[in-house]
């Protein structure tokens, strides 16, 4: 069993925020791979399915970004999943918009969802970093992160989410490099 977590904030007012791109990625994966409808559990919404020969639990915490780790920790303890088998999909300021990178462990770069998860699980979880770009000035970060994607960004956003979902089997199999190259190739088309 692997646990894949989309980070975001619950509720319609947050739906198109850049900070919610993790929720969007998990929704796209669920749709493309035929996961059942989400059910309320682990202080969030959970869907269990199969990909790449692996059992995957998709989880969207309903605890708000700053307390995501409570939901993730509860699911990991319930399924006795080690931290290495937990993957977080999250927005990344330090990547160009719609670039996708995967890494294990590392710092939290001020991201409260990562910080909360690290506090509840430890550090070496896998991160699928979904680029949202940096607004240029530190004082504009909150407005950027908590702002909606612009209309002009919706097509590349949809392309990125589709590429992530289509290549997700590679993540399930643990081939992060192949996942990243597959996403990059799909984004070129």
DODO-499187 format. One record per residue (C-alpha): residue number from 1; x, y, z. Coordinates in pm, whole numbers, padded with zeros to 5 digits, m for minus. Last residue first. Example, Ala and Ser with C-alpha at 12.3 -4.5 7.8 and 13.67 -1.06 7.14 Angstrom:
REM residues 2
<atom num="2" c1="01367" c2="m00106" c3="00714"/>
<atom num="1" c1="01230" c2="m00450" c3="00780"/>
END
This chain:
REM residues 189
<atom num="189" c1="00317" c2="01783" c3="m02726"/>
<atom num="188" c1="00594" c2="01919" c3="m02504"/>
<atom num="187" c1="00396" c2="01853" c3="m02182"/>
<atom num="186" c1="00371" c2="01481" c3="m02264"/>
<atom num="185" c1="00750" c2="01460" c3="m02294"/>
<atom num="184" c1="00803" c2="01641" c3="m01961"/>
<atom num="183" c1="00551" c2="01413" c3="m01784"/>
<atom num="182" c1="00724" c2="01101" c3="m01925"/>
<atom num="181" c1="01066" c2="01235" c3="m01822"/>
<atom num="180" c1="00946" c2="01302" c3="m01468"/>
<atom num="179" c1="00773" c2="00962" c3="m01432"/>
<atom num="178" c1="01079" c2="00782" c3="m01576"/>
<atom num="177" c1="01300" c2="00952" c3="m01316"/>
<atom num="176" c1="01058" c2="00872" c3="m01030"/>
<atom num="175" c1="01050" c2="00499" c3="m01108"/>
<atom num="174" c1="00891" c2="00373" c3="m00785"/>
<atom num="173" c1="00635" c2="00148" c3="m00956"/>
<atom num="172" c1="00349" c2="00371" c3="m00835"/>
<atom num="171" c1="00539" c2="00675" c3="m00963"/>
<atom num="170" c1="00572" c2="00513" c3="m01306"/>
<atom num="169" c1="00198" c2="00435" c3="m01308"/>
<atom num="168" c1="00137" c2="00809" c3="m01254"/>
<atom num="167" c1="00242" c2="00903" c3="m01609"/>
<atom num="166" c1="m00112" c2="00967" c3="m01738"/>
<atom num="165" c1="m00215" c2="01146" c3="m01419"/>
<atom num="164" c1="00088" c2="01376" c3="m01419"/>
<atom num="163" c1="00044" c2="01448" c3="m01792"/>
<atom num="162" c1="m00326" c2="01529" c3="m01748"/>
<atom num="161" c1="m00250" c2="01760" c3="m01455"/>
<atom num="160" c1="00020" c2="01936" c3="m01659"/>
<atom num="159" c1="m00206" c2="01979" c3="m01964"/>
<atom num="158" c1="m00492" c2="02110" c3="m01748"/>
<atom num="157" c1="m00256" c2="02364" c3="m01588"/>
<atom num="156" c1="m00121" c2="02459" c3="m01934"/>
<atom num="155" c1="m00483" c2="02528" c3="m02046"/>
<atom num="154" c1="m00588" c2="02705" c3="m01726"/>
<atom num="153" c1="m00292" c2="02945" c3="m01712"/>
<atom num="152" c1="m00441" c2="03213" c3="m01943"/>
<atom num="151" c1="m00751" c2="03221" c3="m01722"/>
<atom num="150" c1="m00532" c2="03302" c3="m01420"/>
<atom num="149" c1="m00481" c2="03040" c3="m01149"/>
<atom num="148" c1="m00659" c2="03161" c3="m00838"/>
<atom num="147" c1="m00474" c2="03341" c3="m00563"/>
<atom num="146" c1="m00365" c2="03191" c3="m00231"/>
<atom num="145" c1="m00013" c2="03117" c3="m00357"/>
<atom num="144" c1="00021" c2="03451" c3="m00536"/>
<atom num="143" c1="m00137" c2="03659" c3="m00259"/>
<atom num="142" c1="00082" c2="03488" c3="m00001"/>
<atom num="141" c1="00400" c2="03526" c3="m00210"/>
<atom num="140" c1="00365" c2="03900" c3="m00287"/>
<atom num="139" c1="00573" c2="04016" c3="00014"/>
<atom num="138" c1="00862" c2="03792" c3="m00096"/>
<atom num="137" c1="00889" c2="03959" c3="m00434"/>
<atom num="136" c1="00921" c2="03790" c3="m00772"/>
<atom num="135" c1="00579" c2="03622" c3="m00798"/>
<atom num="134" c1="00745" c2="03278" c3="m00779"/>
<atom num="133" c1="00639" c2="03001" c3="m01014"/>
<atom num="132" c1="00352" c2="02753" c3="m00967"/>
<atom num="131" c1="00557" c2="02439" c3="m01020"/>
<atom num="130" c1="00415" c2="02107" c3="m00904"/>
<atom num="129" c1="00659" c2="01929" c3="m00670"/>
<atom num="128" c1="00585" c2="01560" c3="m00634"/>
<atom num="127" c1="00734" c2="01496" c3="m00292"/>
<atom num="126" c1="00838" c2="01156" c3="m00161"/>
<atom num="125" c1="00846" c2="01108" c3="00216"/>
<atom num="124" c1="01188" c2="01101" c3="00387"/>
<atom num="123" c1="01108" c2="01355" c3="00660"/>
<atom num="122" c1="00927" c2="01239" c3="00970"/>
<atom num="121" c1="00562" c2="01143" c3="00995"/>
<atom num="120" c1="00363" c2="01392" c3="01208"/>
<atom num="119" c1="00603" c2="01690" c3="01215"/>
<atom num="118" c1="00708" c2="01621" c3="00853"/>
<atom num="117" c1="00344" c2="01631" c3="00748"/>
<atom num="116" c1="00294" c2="01968" c3="00920"/>
<atom num="115" c1="00606" c2="02117" c3="00758"/>
<atom num="114" c1="00509" c2="01986" c3="00415"/>
<atom num="113" c1="00162" c2="02142" c3="00443"/>
<atom num="112" c1="00312" c2="02461" c3="00586"/>
<atom num="111" c1="00550" c2="02518" c3="00294"/>
<atom num="110" c1="00832" c2="02736" c3="00435"/>
<atom num="109" c1="01093" c2="02568" c3="00216"/>
<atom num="108" c1="01007" c2="02225" c3="00369"/>
<atom num="107" c1="01360" c2="02090" c3="00353"/>
<atom num="106" c1="01471" c2="01763" c3="00201"/>
<atom num="105" c1="01316" c2="01420" c3="00180"/>
<atom num="104" c1="01261" c2="01244" c3="m00149"/>
<atom num="103" c1="01237" c2="01432" c3="m00476"/>
<atom num="102" c1="01008" c2="01458" c3="m00775"/>
<atom num="101" c1="00991" c2="01747" c3="m01021"/>
<atom num="100" c1="00707" c2="01887" c3="m01233"/>
<atom num="99" c1="00720" c2="02214" c3="m01427"/>
<atom num="98" c1="00379" c2="02379" c3="m01469"/>
<atom num="97" c1="00491" c2="02728" c3="m01366"/>
<atom num="96" c1="00866" c2="02749" c3="m01308"/>
<atom num="95" c1="00978" c2="02577" c3="m00989"/>
<atom num="94" c1="01075" c2="02752" c3="m00665"/>
<atom num="93" c1="00717" c2="02833" c3="m00568"/>
<atom num="92" c1="00619" c2="02465" c3="m00547"/>
<atom num="91" c1="00256" c2="02353" c3="m00509"/>
<atom num="90" c1="00211" c2="02007" c3="m00363"/>
<atom num="89" c1="00164" c2="01637" c3="m00434"/>
<atom num="88" c1="00279" c2="01438" c3="m00130"/>
<atom num="87" c1="00392" c2="01075" c3="m00156"/>
<atom num="86" c1="00395" c2="00829" c3="00136"/>
<atom num="85" c1="00571" c2="00494" c3="00092"/>
<atom num="84" c1="00899" c2="00616" c3="00248"/>
<atom num="83" c1="00701" c2="00723" c3="00558"/>
<atom num="82" c1="00621" c2="00359" c3="00631"/>
<atom num="81" c1="00261" c2="00248" c3="00580"/>
<atom num="80" c1="00103" c2="00074" c3="00880"/>
<atom num="79" c1="m00239" c2="00111" c3="00710"/>
<atom num="78" c1="m00397" c2="00289" c3="01009"/>
<atom num="77" c1="m00071" c2="00463" c3="01106"/>
<atom num="76" c1="m00023" c2="00607" c3="00756"/>
<atom num="75" c1="m00388" c2="00718" c3="00737"/>
<atom num="74" c1="m00371" c2="00898" c3="01075"/>
<atom num="73" c1="m00036" c2="01058" c3="00991"/>
<atom num="72" c1="m00167" c2="01197" c3="00661"/>
<atom num="71" c1="m00476" c2="01348" c3="00829"/>
<atom num="70" c1="m00279" c2="01507" c3="01114"/>
<atom num="69" c1="m00001" c2="01612" c3="00875"/>
<atom num="68" c1="m00235" c2="01836" c3="00678"/>
<atom num="67" c1="m00260" c2="02088" c3="00966"/>
<atom num="66" c1="m00138" c2="02404" c3="00792"/>
<atom num="65" c1="m00302" c2="02305" c3="00463"/>
<atom num="64" c1="m00657" c2="02277" c3="00592"/>
<atom num="63" c1="m00774" c2="01973" c3="00791"/>
<atom num="62" c1="m00982" c2="01829" c3="00506"/>
<atom num="61" c1="m00687" c2="01617" c3="00391"/>
<atom num="60" c1="m00709" c2="01491" c3="00031"/>
<atom num="59" c1="m00601" c2="01126" c3="00021"/>
<atom num="58" c1="m00542" c2="00879" c3="m00261"/>
<atom num="57" c1="m00477" c2="00531" c3="m00125"/>
<atom num="56" c1="m00279" c2="00322" c3="m00373"/>
<atom num="55" c1="m00253" c2="m00056" c3="m00402"/>
<atom num="54" c1="00030" c2="m00132" c3="m00643"/>
<atom num="53" c1="00048" c2="m00318" c3="m00979"/>
<atom num="52" c1="00121" c2="00007" c3="m01164"/>
<atom num="51" c1="m00199" c2="00152" c3="m01030"/>
<atom num="50" c1="m00473" c2="00010" c3="m00809"/>
<atom num="49" c1="m00747" c2="00180" c3="m00607"/>
<atom num="48" c1="m00847" c2="00336" c3="m00277"/>
<atom num="47" c1="m01011" c2="00677" c3="m00248"/>
<atom num="46" c1="m00994" c2="00897" c3="00060"/>
<atom num="45" c1="m01144" c2="01233" c3="00151"/>
<atom num="44" c1="m01022" c2="01401" c3="00470"/>
<atom num="43" c1="m00997" c2="01360" c3="00845"/>
<atom num="42" c1="m00873" c2="01002" c3="00794"/>
<atom num="41" c1="m01208" c2="00916" c3="00632"/>
<atom num="40" c1="m01483" c2="01072" c3="00422"/>
<atom num="39" c1="m01527" c2="00867" c3="00105"/>
<atom num="38" c1="m01401" c2="00956" c3="m00242"/>
<atom num="37" c1="m01574" c2="00813" c3="m00550"/>
<atom num="36" c1="m01409" c2="00499" c3="m00687"/>
<atom num="35" c1="m01072" c2="00517" c3="m00867"/>
<atom num="34" c1="m01086" c2="00485" c3="m01245"/>
<atom num="33" c1="m00722" c2="00558" c3="m01329"/>
<atom num="32" c1="m00780" c2="00880" c3="m01523"/>
<atom num="31" c1="m01033" c2="01015" c3="m01271"/>
<atom num="30" c1="m00838" c2="00930" c3="m00957"/>
<atom num="29" c1="m00515" c2="01068" c3="m01106"/>
<atom num="28" c1="m00690" c2="01394" c3="m01204"/>
<atom num="27" c1="m00839" c2="01433" c3="m00855"/>
<atom num="26" c1="m00497" c2="01369" c3="m00696"/>
<atom num="25" c1="m00341" c2="01637" c3="m00919"/>
<atom num="24" c1="m00617" c2="01892" c3="m00844"/>
<atom num="23" c1="m00577" c2="01843" c3="m00467"/>
<atom num="22" c1="m00203" c2="01906" c3="m00507"/>
<atom num="21" c1="m00278" c2="02216" c3="m00719"/>
<atom num="20" c1="m00463" c2="02363" c3="m00422"/>
<atom num="19" c1="m00203" c2="02629" c3="m00327"/>
<atom num="18" c1="m00242" c2="02771" c3="m00681"/>
<atom num="17" c1="m00599" c2="02849" c3="m00582"/>
<atom num="16" c1="m00871" c2="02714" c3="m00813"/>
<atom num="15" c1="m01077" c2="02529" c3="m00550"/>
<atom num="14" c1="m01011" c2="02758" c3="m00253"/>
<atom num="13" c1="m01355" c2="02925" c3="m00239"/>
<atom num="12" c1="m01515" c2="02586" c3="m00312"/>
<atom num="11" c1="m01404" c2="02427" c3="00015"/>
<atom num="10" c1="m01107" c2="02230" c3="00143"/>
<atom num="9" c1="m00750" c2="02362" c3="00141"/>
<atom num="8" c1="m00474" c2="02187" c3="m00047"/>
<atom num="7" c1="m00219" c2="01907" c3="m00041"/>
<atom num="6" c1="m00283" c2="01596" c3="m00249"/>
<atom num="5" c1="m00166" c2="01289" c3="m00064"/>
<atom num="4" c1="m00059" c2="00959" c3="m00216"/>
<atom num="3" c1="m00049" c2="00671" c3="00031"/>
<atom num="2" c1="00116" c2="00351" c3="m00085"/>
<atom num="1" c1="00000" c2="00000" c3="00000"/>
END
